[in-house]
Amino acid sequence: MNRKEKNIIARRLVHSYLSSIISISLVLLLVGIFGLIAINARSVSDYFKENIRISAILKENVTEAEALKFEKTLLGMPFVKGTQYISKEQGIREMKDMLGEDFLEVFETNPIPISIEIQLKAAYFSIDSIQAAEKKLSEMPPIDEVTYQASLIEIINRNMERVGVILMIFILLMLFVSFVLINNTVRLNIYSKRFSIYTMRLVGATRAFIRAPFLTRAVFQGLLAGLLAAAGLVGILFFVKNEFARLFSIFDMEILLIVLGGTVLLGIVICWICTFFVVGKLVSLRSDDLYY
């Protein structure tokens, strides 16, 4: 075999190896993306829940100083995450935006009361908990009325539960598909070396001895693929941070590191497992089966 033929074979082997790594890394990238979504699903759910607010409309005789003092009292309540003070002037501006500049002409006095927007903690985002909070708030002297969108809360709770179940099923499906795709990639890569495996077996090599170089290569292959997938995931996260900064702030950085490390580890483990069984199967092939 001349030098040119050796170079062609070497290029083909490198191309095959790189193709396998890229294929595996793309699968791991998809798994990493959905894993990241699944792990942060609770944080995203809490984010949407805590952005639905209930309005505490204060009585007409409550002054601004009393309202601000009462707002501090609300912040000390166990179900309150945050508050926003809405003055009469701010209420008028908001009503003008909704109804037009001349909506006050039909009133002799300013009909817009002081109100406080209450941001509930996610743990209290259910109809029963909100109704209990409404009852407690309504009993407080400065409050005239408590309003919230009960139908919207029911819709969000119902849809969040459905999304959670669908996401979990999809993650399990993705893990299964990733294992199958990576297994096929590894099997095709190793199958091309079946004659070398058969030769090693003929000269008396044990299964463990035959498997060792393939398993070492599988670990290296899985590591490279996992690192490429992790790099792609970091790139996607930077895009999300630049385009959706508020959504990115929800993610826990420690969880992000766990997902990145888990993606690399998953690549190594799946490649090792697939290689272990594929090589074991090829070692057991008869000479007649090598050509099919």
C-alpha positions as CSV (number, residue, x, y, z in Angstrom):
1,M,0.0,0.0,0.0
2,N,1.6,3.3,-1.1
3,R,1.7,6.5,0.8
4,K,-1.2,8.1,-1.1
5,E,-3.6,5.2,-0.3
6,K,-2.6,5.4,3.3
7,N,-3.4,9.1,3.4
8,I,-6.8,8.4,1.8
9,I,-7.6,5.8,4.4
10,A,-6.4,8.0,7.2
11,R,-8.6,10.9,6.0
12,R,-11.6,8.6,5.7
13,L,-11.1,7.3,9.3
14,V,-10.8,10.9,10.6
15,H,-13.8,12.0,8.7
16,S,-15.8,9.0,10.0
17,Y,-14.7,9.7,13.6
18,L,-15.5,13.4,13.4
19,S,-18.9,12.6,11.8
20,S,-19.7,10.3,14.7
21,I,-18.6,12.9,17.3
22,I,-20.7,15.7,15.6
23,S,-23.8,13.4,15.3
24,I,-23.5,12.4,19.0
25,S,-23.0,16.0,20.1
26,L,-26.1,17.2,18.2
27,V,-28.2,14.6,20.0
28,L,-26.7,15.5,23.3
29,L,-27.4,19.2,22.6
30,L,-31.1,18.5,22.2
31,V,-31.1,16.4,25.4
32,G,-29.3,19.3,27.2
33,I,-31.8,21.9,26.0
34,F,-34.8,19.9,27.1
35,G,-33.1,18.9,30.3
36,L,-32.4,22.6,31.0
37,I,-36.1,23.4,30.4
38,A,-37.3,20.6,32.5
39,I,-35.0,21.4,35.5
40,N,-36.0,25.1,35.3
41,A,-39.7,24.4,34.7
42,R,-40.5,25.1,38.3
43,S,-38.6,28.4,38.2
44,V,-40.4,29.5,35.0
45,S,-43.7,28.4,36.4
46,D,-43.1,30.4,39.6
47,Y,-42.1,33.4,37.5
48,F,-45.4,33.5,35.6
49,K,-47.4,32.8,38.8
50,E,-45.8,35.6,40.7
51,N,-46.4,38.1,38.0
52,I,-50.2,37.7,38.4
53,R,-51.2,40.2,41.0
54,I,-54.3,41.0,43.0
55,S,-55.5,44.5,43.7
56,A,-56.3,45.9,47.1
57,I,-58.4,49.0,46.6
58,L,-58.2,51.2,49.6
59,K,-61.1,53.3,51.1
60,E,-61.5,56.9,50.0
61,N,-60.6,58.4,53.4
62,V,-57.2,56.7,53.5
63,T,-54.5,59.2,53.0
64,E,-51.3,58.7,51.1
65,A,-49.2,58.5,54.3
66,E,-51.5,55.9,55.7
67,A,-51.5,53.9,52.5
68,L,-47.7,53.8,52.4
69,K,-47.6,52.7,56.0
70,F,-50.2,50.0,55.3
71,E,-48.1,48.8,52.3
72,K,-45.2,48.0,54.7
73,T,-47.7,46.0,56.8
74,L,-48.7,44.0,53.7
75,L,-45.1,43.2,52.9
76,G,-44.8,41.4,56.3
77,M,-47.7,39.0,55.5
78,P,-46.5,35.4,54.8
79,F,-48.2,35.1,51.3
80,V,-47.0,38.5,50.0
81,K,-43.9,38.5,47.8
82,G,-44.0,42.1,46.8
83,T,-46.3,45.2,46.4
84,Q,-46.6,48.2,44.2
85,Y,-48.2,51.4,45.4
86,I,-50.7,52.9,42.9
87,S,-51.4,56.6,43.8
88,K,-54.5,58.4,42.6
89,E,-52.5,60.3,40.0
90,Q,-51.0,57.2,38.6
91,G,-54.4,55.6,38.6
92,I,-55.7,58.6,36.6
93,R,-52.9,58.3,34.0
94,E,-53.6,54.6,33.6
95,M,-57.4,55.2,33.1
96,K,-56.7,58.0,30.6
97,D,-54.6,55.5,28.6
98,M,-57.5,53.1,28.6
99,L,-60.5,55.3,28.3
100,G,-59.2,58.6,26.8
101,E,-58.3,62.0,28.1
102,D,-61.9,63.2,28.8
103,F,-63.2,60.3,30.9
104,L,-63.1,62.4,34.1
105,E,-65.5,65.1,32.7
106,V,-68.6,63.1,33.9
107,F,-67.3,63.1,37.5
108,E,-67.4,66.0,40.0
109,T,-64.6,64.6,42.0
110,N,-61.7,62.2,41.4
111,P,-63.2,58.7,41.4
112,I,-59.9,56.8,41.3
113,P,-58.9,55.5,44.8
114,I,-55.5,54.6,46.0
115,S,-54.7,50.9,45.4
116,I,-51.9,48.5,46.1
117,E,-51.0,45.7,43.7
118,I,-50.0,42.6,45.6
119,Q,-47.6,40.0,44.2
120,L,-48.3,36.6,45.8
121,K,-45.7,34.0,46.4
122,A,-45.9,31.1,44.0
123,A,-46.8,28.6,46.8
124,Y,-50.0,30.5,47.3
125,F,-51.0,30.5,43.7
126,S,-54.2,28.5,43.9
127,I,-57.9,29.4,44.1
128,D,-58.2,28.2,47.7
129,S,-55.1,30.0,48.9
130,I,-56.0,33.2,47.1
131,Q,-59.6,33.1,48.5
132,A,-58.1,32.7,52.0
133,A,-55.8,35.6,51.3
134,E,-58.7,37.7,49.9
135,K,-60.7,37.0,53.1
136,K,-57.8,38.0,55.3
137,L,-57.1,41.2,53.3
138,S,-60.8,42.2,53.2
139,E,-60.9,42.2,57.0
140,M,-58.2,44.8,57.2
141,P,-59.6,48.3,57.9
142,P,-57.9,50.3,55.1
143,I,-59.1,47.9,52.4
144,D,-62.4,48.5,50.6
145,E,-62.2,45.8,48.0
146,V,-59.9,43.0,46.8
147,T,-60.0,42.1,43.1
148,Y,-58.3,39.5,41.0
149,Q,-58.9,37.4,37.8
150,A,-60.0,34.0,39.1
151,S,-60.5,32.6,35.7
152,L,-57.0,33.5,34.6
153,I,-55.5,31.9,37.7
154,E,-57.5,28.7,37.0
155,I,-56.3,28.6,33.4
156,I,-52.6,29.1,34.4
157,N,-52.7,26.4,37.1
158,R,-54.4,23.9,34.7
159,N,-52.0,24.6,31.8
160,M,-48.9,24.5,34.0
161,E,-49.8,21.0,35.2
162,R,-50.4,19.9,31.6
163,V,-47.1,21.4,30.4
164,G,-45.3,19.7,33.3
165,V,-46.7,16.2,32.3
166,I,-46.0,16.8,28.6
167,L,-42.5,18.0,29.2
168,M,-41.7,15.0,31.4
169,I,-43.0,12.6,28.7
170,F,-41.0,14.4,26.1
171,I,-37.8,14.3,28.1
172,L,-38.1,10.5,28.6
173,L,-38.8,10.2,24.9
174,M,-35.7,12.3,24.1
175,L,-33.5,10.2,26.3
176,F,-34.7,7.0,24.6
177,V,-34.2,8.5,21.1
178,S,-30.8,9.8,22.1
179,F,-29.7,6.4,23.3
180,V,-31.0,4.7,20.1
181,L,-29.3,7.3,17.8
182,I,-26.0,7.2,19.7
183,N,-26.1,3.4,19.8
184,N,-26.6,3.2,16.0
185,T,-23.7,5.7,15.5
186,V,-21.4,3.8,17.7
187,R,-22.4,0.4,16.2
188,L,-21.8,1.6,12.6
189,N,-18.4,3.0,13.7
190,I,-17.3,-0.2,15.4
191,Y,-18.8,-2.5,12.8
192,S,-16.3,-1.3,10.3
193,K,-13.6,-2.8,12.5
194,R,-15.2,-6.2,12.8
195,F,-12.4,-8.0,10.9
196,S,-9.8,-6.6,13.3
197,I,-11.9,-7.8,16.2
198,Y,-12.2,-11.2,14.7
199,T,-8.5,-11.4,14.1
200,M,-7.8,-10.5,17.7
201,R,-10.1,-13.3,18.8
202,L,-8.4,-15.8,16.6
203,V,-5.0,-15.1,18.2
204,G,-6.5,-15.8,21.7
205,A,-7.4,-12.3,22.9
206,T,-9.9,-12.2,25.7
207,R,-13.1,-10.2,25.6
208,A,-11.8,-7.7,28.1
209,F,-8.6,-7.2,26.1
210,I,-10.5,-6.7,22.9
211,R,-13.0,-4.3,24.5
212,A,-10.3,-2.1,26.3
213,P,-9.1,0.0,23.3
214,F,-12.7,0.5,22.1
215,L,-14.0,1.5,25.5
216,T,-11.1,4.0,25.9
217,R,-11.9,5.5,22.5
218,A,-15.6,5.5,23.4
219,V,-14.9,7.5,26.6
220,F,-12.8,10.0,24.6
221,Q,-15.5,10.2,21.9
222,G,-18.2,10.8,24.4
223,L,-16.1,13.4,26.2
224,L,-15.5,15.3,23.0
225,A,-19.2,15.1,21.9
226,G,-20.3,16.1,25.4
227,L,-18.0,19.1,25.4
228,L,-19.2,20.2,22.0
229,A,-22.8,19.9,23.1
230,A,-22.1,21.9,26.3
231,A,-20.4,24.6,24.2
232,G,-23.5,24.7,22.0
233,L,-25.7,25.0,25.0
234,V,-23.6,27.8,26.4
235,G,-23.9,29.6,23.1
236,I,-27.7,29.2,23.2
237,L,-27.8,30.5,26.8
238,F,-25.8,33.6,25.8
239,F,-28.4,34.3,23.0
240,V,-31.2,33.9,25.5
241,K,-29.4,36.3,27.9
242,N,-29.0,39.0,25.2
243,E,-32.5,38.6,23.8
244,F,-34.5,37.6,26.8
245,A,-32.6,39.0,29.8
246,R,-35.6,38.8,32.2
247,L,-36.2,35.1,31.4
248,F,-32.5,34.3,31.8
249,S,-32.5,35.8,35.3
250,I,-34.9,33.1,36.4
251,F,-32.4,30.3,35.7
252,D,-30.2,29.1,38.6
253,M,-26.5,29.3,37.7
254,E,-25.7,26.2,39.8
255,I,-28.4,24.2,37.9
256,L,-26.9,25.4,34.6
257,L,-23.5,24.0,35.6
258,I,-25.2,20.7,36.6
259,V,-26.9,20.5,33.2
260,L,-23.6,21.2,31.4
261,G,-21.8,18.6,33.5
262,G,-24.6,16.1,33.1
263,T,-24.6,16.6,29.3
264,V,-20.8,15.7,29.2
265,L,-21.3,12.8,31.6
266,L,-24.3,11.5,29.6
267,G,-22.2,11.5,26.4
268,I,-19.5,9.4,28.1
269,V,-21.8,7.0,29.8
270,I,-24.0,6.3,26.7
271,C,-20.9,5.9,24.4
272,W,-19.3,3.5,26.9
273,I,-22.4,1.4,27.4
274,C,-23.1,1.2,23.6
275,T,-19.5,0.3,22.9
276,F,-19.4,-2.4,25.6
277,F,-22.4,-4.3,24.2
278,V,-21.6,-3.7,20.5
279,V,-18.1,-5.0,20.8
280,G,-19.4,-7.9,22.9
281,K,-21.8,-8.8,20.1
282,L,-19.1,-8.5,17.4
283,V,-16.7,-10.7,19.4
284,S,-19.3,-13.5,19.2
285,L,-19.8,-13.3,15.4
286,R,-18.9,-16.4,13.4
287,S,-16.7,-16.0,10.3
288,D,-19.7,-16.3,8.0
289,D,-21.5,-13.4,9.7
290,L,-18.6,-11.0,9.1
291,Y,-19.7,-10.3,5.6
292,Y,-23.4,-9.5,6.3
